[in-house]
Structures are given as C-alpha cells and as structure tokens.
C-alpha cells in the first residue's frame, strides 16, 4: 500500500509509504530510510534516526524544514548503526546543526570514533547485484569523537522518553532498534527489512517482502536470527526498516514469525565468509574474522558498474 491512515482525535491522517506513525515520518535516500520523530509543527522538538548515505544531507534538511520549520535542528541523533548508508551524511549535517548529541550502542562506538573498520562486506553471499557490488562499499570508521554517547539495552534516551532501546546485533555489532510501547511502533533499522536488499531490482521497485538484514554486510547470522526473535516478541503493529516501505497491521507479528521459521532456509546464504563462523568484535572493534571466500572481483566490478549506471539513471529520471 502506498499510504496508511491513522486515527487522531476523530480525524484521519494520511501516512506516506515510509511513515510509521503521525509523529514518526520517514523518507528514502537512494536505497536507505531515515526517520524523524516528533510532532510536525514549526519549532517543534524532534529527533533524527539515522543519517542516510553521503548524499542524504540535503533531503534530510528539506524534510526537517517541512516538518519542523526553519533553523530548528534536532534535539538528538540516534544511529541504529554506523554503516556508510546510515551515518553517511552525519558529518555534513553536524556542520550546520552544531553540537547535537549522537547516540549509539557501546559496541558501535569503535566505528564511530575512529578506532576500527567494520568487518568487510561479503559479495560471496550472492543473491543479487547489490550483494555482488558490495565489495565496493566503504567500511572505514567515522570519527565523531566524544559527541557520540553510549546507550545500551533497555536504556531510555533523554530526548525520546517514550522509546526503548533494543540491542539487535548480527548485521552490525552495536546495532539497535527502537520500540514505543504505547502504539507498538518499531524502528527496526536493518535487523530485518521490507524488501530484498540484495537485489538491485527489488531496491529500485521497492517490492514489499519481509527479509532478514542485508546479507552482504551481516557478520553474525545466529545473532541476527536472535535479534529478529527479540523484536517479534514485542508484537509490533507498525514498523519502519532501514530498507523498504513501512509495515502496518496486526499481521506484522505473524510475518516476523514466518521469517524466523524460514530463516535458515530463506535468509542465510548457502555460502559466504560469515555463514559458518561469525566475525568477533568487542568494545575496541574487530577481534578476529574468518578468512574470505574466494570470489571473482572482476565479475563483481562488472555487475557493480552496470547496476551503478542503472541506479544513476533511475535516480536522475525521478528528479525530472
């Protein structure tokens, strides 16, 4: 569905395809989603969840002005994790917004404070062109220094008192999701997705289909399944994911149960670097990793260039 309706004091408010609730709006930046929490009004207080790709700064600023007025930076920024497509525009935004606090899990801090690169992506998982071209995705750390504040499981972020932090590792060591009990709204991040993020076609068409995390960046598959089980136990009725459109309705818990039941068969790749053995990390970053699986880089490069061209043309066409 392209939109949902939500009741508010006897009126109906239309939600866009990436919106979770009336006060949790979402946008898509190329192939990743960004969320804005707060009542839409000029001067209203709000919090940004994730910061998209390096090209995401302008769309984020535009949406923030639309929802909350001019010259009104967020009270805080929460990162579900620090991959390049979730923290990519943060440095640019902070130059304008100043000393806005950034929240992330302690196990994510090494990649946000310049201490460690991420476990490398694994194009050998296959499953689509996005996976094959993933070896080109950056894994170098950002360095936001002491502006990043640590938040752990079940912590409450001061600027988001109604939301609970859920540690959901597997896709990233310090990956978190956010859950609001009052309306069972969930910001899942990449713990699960609502499109097949490994497929460039699914990414472009935004075909709705519940999946696990993007396989090419997932370093611990057992932890990933446990994280989805943890989120399913919350019985969410609305969820926004890092990739794909928002999901609404009482069928969501059943969809998650189906995902869990078929996880090994449908989501875990048949081969890949982290399938049989995860990378190990701690508060300082990478501890050890399994050896890479042999992969033909030339093939990945060729597919990557083709897909990159298609995505560029697709994006240019939408702007006309």
C-alpha positions in Angstrom: 0.0 0.0 0.0 1.3 3.5 -0.9 -0.3 5.1 2.2 -1.9 4.3 5.5 -4.5 6.1 7.6 -4.1 6.7 11.3 -6.8 8.0 13.7 -6.1 11.0 15.8 -8.8 12.6 17.9 -11.5 11.6 15.5 -9.6 12.7 12.4 -7.7 10.6 9.8 -4.1 11.4 8.9 -2.6 10.0 5.8 0.8 8.4 6.2 3.3 8.1 3.4 5.0 4.9 2.3 7.9 5.2 4.7 5.9 6.7 7.7 5.4 4.6 10.8 3.1 6.9 12.7 1.8 10.5 12.6 4.8 11.6 14.6 7.3 9.2 13.1 7.9 10.2 9.5 10.3 8.5 7.1 12.0 9.3 3.8 14.0 7.2 1.4 17.5 8.4 0.5 18.6 6.4 -2.6 18.1 2.9 -1.1 18.0 3.6 2.7 15.4 5.0 5.1 15.7 7.9 7.6 13.2 8.7 10.3 12.0 11.9 12.0 10.4 11.5 15.4 8.4 14.5 16.7 5.1 16.3 16.2 5.2 18.2 12.9 5.0 21.9 13.8 7.3 24.9 13.4 9.7 25.0 16.2 8.7 21.5 17.5 11.2 19.3 19.2 12.3 16.3 17.2 14.9 13.5 16.9 16.6 12.2 13.8 17.1 8.4 13.5 19.9 7.6 11.1 21.5 9.9 8.5 21.5 8.0 5.2 24.2 7.9 2.6 26.7 10.7 2.0 24.2 12.2 -0.4 21.5 12.3 2.2 22.1 15.7 3.9 20.0 17.9 1.6 16.9 15.6 1.6 17.2 15.4 5.4 17.4 19.2 5.7 14.5 19.6 3.3 12.2 17.2 5.2 13.2 18.7 8.6 12.2 22.1 7.4 8.9 20.8 6.0 8.1 19.1 9.3 9.6 21.3 12.0 10.3 24.7 10.4 13.4 26.7 9.5 16.6 26.8 11.7 15.3 24.1 14.0 18.0 21.4 14.5 17.1 18.1 16.1 17.4 17.6 19.9 19.4 14.4 19.2 20.5 12.0 16.5 20.2 8.2 17.1 22.1 5.8 14.9 20.8 2.3 14.6 24.3 1.5 13.4 27.2 3.2 11.7 27.4 1.7 8.2 28.0 4.2 5.4 24.4 4.2 4.3 23.1 5.0 7.9 25.7 7.6 9.0 26.9 8.9 5.7 25.7 12.5 5.8 26.1 13.0 9.5 29.3 15.0 9.3 27.7 17.4 6.8 24.6 17.8 9.0 26.7 18.5 12.1 28.5 21.3 10.4 25.1 23.1 10.1 23.5 21.8 13.3 26.4 22.2 15.7 26.8 20.2 18.9 23.8 17.9 18.6 24.2 14.7 20.8 24.6 11.4 18.9 23.5 8.2 20.5 24.8 4.7 19.6 25.4 1.4 21.3 28.8 0.9 23.1 29.7 -1.9 20.6 29.2 0.5 17.7 31.5 3.2 19.1 34.7 1.8 17.6 33.3 2.5 14.1 32.1 6.0 15.1 35.2 7.1 17.0 37.9 6.2 14.5 39.1 3.0 16.3 38.2 0.2 13.9 36.8 -0.5 10.4 33.8 -2.8 10.1 34.0 -6.4 9.1 34.3 -6.2 5.3 31.2 -6.9 3.2 30.9 -10.3 1.7 29.9 -10.3 -2.0 30.2 -14.2 -2.0 26.8 -14.4 -0.3 25.2 -13.8 -3.7 21.5 -13.2 -4.1 21.6 -10.2 -6.4 23.6 -7.4 -7.9 23.6 -5.3 -4.7 25.4 -8.1 -3.0 27.9 -8.6 -5.9 28.9 -5.0 -5.9 29.1 -4.7 -2.1 32.9 -5.2 -2.0 33.0 -1.5 -3.2 31.0 -0.3 -0.1 33.2 1.7 2.4 33.9 0.2 5.8 36.3 2.8 7.2 35.3 4.3 10.6 33.9 7.7 11.1 35.3 9.8 13.9 32.7 11.9 15.8 34.8 11.8 19.0 33.0 12.4 22.3 29.9 13.7 20.6 28.8 10.1 20.5 27.1 9.0 23.7 26.7 5.3 24.6 23.2 3.8 25.0 22.7 0.2 26.0 19.8 -2.4 26.0 16.6 -1.0 27.6 18.1 2.4 28.1 15.9 5.4 27.6 17.3 8.2 25.6 16.5 11.5 27.4 15.2 13.1 24.2 13.0 10.1 23.5 11.5 9.2 26.9 8.7 7.0 25.3 11.1 4.8 23.3 13.1 1.8 24.5 16.5 0.8 23.1 16.7 -2.8 21.9 20.2 -4.2 21.2 19.8 -6.2 17.9 23.2 -7.3 16.8 24.1 -9.5 13.8 24.1 -7.0 11.0 26.4 -4.8 13.0 27.9 -5.4 16.4 26.1 -2.5 18.1 23.0 -2.4 16.0 19.9 -1.2 17.9 16.2 -0.9 17.3 13.7 1.5 19.0 10.3 0.4 20.3 7.4 2.5 21.7 5.1 0.5 23.9 2.1 2.9 23.7 1.3 2.2 20.0 3.7 -0.7 19.5 5.7 1.2 16.9 9.1 -0.2 16.0 12.1 1.3 14.2 13.9 -1.8 13.3 17.0 -0.4 11.4 18.5 -3.3 9.4 17.6 -6.0 11.9 15.0 -7.0 9.3 14.0 -5.3 6.0 10.8 -5.0 3.9 12.5 -5.6 0.6 15.1 -7.9 -0.8 18.1 -5.5 -0.3 20.4 -8.0 -2.0 18.6 -7.4 -5.3 19.0 -4.2 -7.3 15.7 -4.8 -9.0 13.9 -5.1 -5.6 15.7 -2.0 -4.4 14.6 0.1 -7.4 11.0 -1.2 -7.4 10.7 -1.3 -3.5 8.9 -4.6 -3.8 7.4 -5.3 -0.4 8.6 -8.6 1.1 9.9 -9.3 4.6 13.5 -10.3 4.8 16.4 -10.5 7.2 19.2 -8.0 7.2 21.1 -7.1 4.0 23.2 -10.3 3.7 26.4 -8.7 2.3 27.0 -6.7 5.5 25.8 -9.3 8.0 28.7 -10.7 10.0 26.8 -13.0 12.5 23.8 -14.9 11.3 22.9 -16.6 14.6 22.9 -13.3 16.4 20.8 -11.9 13.5 18.1 -14.5 14.0 18.1 -14.0 17.8 17.6 -10.2 17.2 14.6 -10.8 15.0 13.1 -13.2 17.6 13.6 -10.4 20.2 11.7 -7.9 18.1 8.9 -10.4 17.2 8.4 -10.9 21.0 7.4 -7.2 21.3 4.4 -7.8 19.0 4.8 -4.6 17.0 1.9 -3.4 14.9 3.9 -0.8 12.8 7.5 -1.0 11.8 9.9 1.1 9.7 13.0 -0.7 8.5 16.3 0.6 7.0 15.3 -0.7 3.6 11.8 -1.0 2.1 8.5 0.6 2.9 6.9 0.8 6.4 4.7 -2.1 7.5 1.4 -1.7 9.3 -1.2 -4.0 10.7 -1.8 -6.9 13.1 -0.3 -9.3 10.6 3.2 -8.0 11.3 3.9 -10.3 14.2 2.9 -13.3 12.1 5.1 -12.1 9.2 8.0 -12.0 11.6 7.3 -15.5 12.9 7.2 -16.8 9.4 10.6 -15.0 8.8 12.1 -16.7 11.9 10.7 -20.1 11.0 12.2 -20.0 7.5 15.3 -18.0 8.4 18.0 -20.7 7.8 16.3 -21.8 4.6 15.5 -18.5 3.1 17.8 -15.9 4.6 21.1 -17.5 5.5 23.3 -17.7 2.3 24.4 -21.0 1.1 28.0 -19.7 1.1 29.9 -16.8 2.3 32.6 -15.6 4.7 30.5 -15.3 7.8 28.0 -18.1 7.2 29.7 -20.9 9.2 31.7 -18.6 11.6 31.0 -15.0 12.6 33.5 -12.2 12.9 34.2 -11.5 16.6 34.2 -7.9 17.9 34.4 -6.1 21.2 34.4 -2.5 22.5 37.6 -1.8 20.5 36.3 -3.2 17.2 37.3 -6.3 15.3 38.9 -9.1 17.3 39.2 -11.8 14.6 37.4 -12.8 11.3 37.1 -15.9 9.3 39.1 -16.0 6.1 37.4 -14.5 3.0 35.7 -16.8 0.5 37.2 -16.9 -3.0 35.3 -14.5 -5.3 35.9 -13.2 -8.8 36.3 -9.4 -8.3 36.2 -8.8 -12.0 32.7 -10.2 -12.1 31.6 -8.1 -9.1 33.1 -5.0 -10.7 31.3 -5.5 -14.0 28.0 -6.1 -12.3 28.6 -3.2 -9.9 29.3 -0.8 -12.8 26.1 -1.9 -14.6 24.0 -1.5 -11.5 25.6 1.8 -10.6 24.7 3.1 -14.0 21.1 1.9 -13.8 20.7 3.4 -10.3 22.1 6.7 -11.5 19.7 6.8 -14.5 16.8 5.7 -12.3 17.6 8.5 -9.8 18.0 11.1 -12.5 14.7 10.1 -14.1 12.9 10.6 -10.8 14.2 14.1 -10.4 12.9 15.3 -13.7 
